[in-house]
């Protein structure tokens, strides 16, 4: 593999890692993963456990 391939692969891995990290941070803050509200969602009980 050439150095150009490694650079592109590194960029793709960095973007993927950033998306995963932002998702984890948002989950810890209690933010929804989608832009719609949780009131009508069928999966709201599995996403946000009762405290």
BADREN-453926 format. One record per residue (C-alpha): x, y, z. Coordinates in pm, whole numbers, plus 32768, in hexadecimal, padded with zeros to 4 digits. Layout:
ATOM      X      Y      Z
ATOM      X      Y      Z
...
***
This chain:
ATOM      X      Y      Z
ATOM   8000   8000   8000
ATOM   8077   815C   7FB0
ATOM   808D   827F   80A2
ATOM   7F5C   831E   7FFB
ATOM   7E8D   81ED   8053
ATOM   7F00   8204   81BE
ATOM   7EA3   8375   81CC
ATOM   7D44   8335   8146
ATOM   7D1A   820C   822F
ATOM   7D8B   82E3   8356
ATOM   7C90   83F1   82FE
ATOM   7B75   82F4   82E6
ATOM   7BD3   8258   8435
ATOM   7BEA   83B1   84D8
ATOM   7A90   8416   8459
ATOM   79FA   82CC   84CF
ATOM   7A9C   82F0   8626
ATOM   7A1C   8456   8645
ATOM   78B8   83E7   85F4
ATOM   78C8   82D3   86F9
ATOM   795C   83BB   8803
ATOM   7853   84C7   87C7
ATOM   7745   83BB   87E2
ATOM   77D0   8341   892E
ATOM   77E8   84A5   89B6
ATOM   7682   84F3   894C
ATOM   7606   83AE   89E7
ATOM   76AD   8407   8B34
ATOM   760E   8561   8B29
ATOM   74B8   84C1   8AF0
ATOM   7489   8553   8997
ATOM   73BC   849A   8897
ATOM   746F   83F5   8776
ATOM   7366   846C   8683
ATOM   72CD   85C1   864D
ATOM   716A   8557   869F
ATOM   70E1   855E   87FE
ATOM   70CF   8431   88E1
ATOM   6F62   845B   8945
ATOM   6EDB   8399   881A
ATOM   6FF8   82A3   87F5
ATOM   6FB2   8132   8830
ATOM   7116   80FB   88AF
ATOM   7120   8219   89AD
ATOM   7121   812B   8AD6
ATOM   7256   8076   8A59
ATOM   7314   81B8   8A09
ATOM   72C8   827A   8B46
ATOM   72AF   81A0   8C79
ATOM   71D9   821B   8D97
ATOM   72A9   82AE   8EAE
***
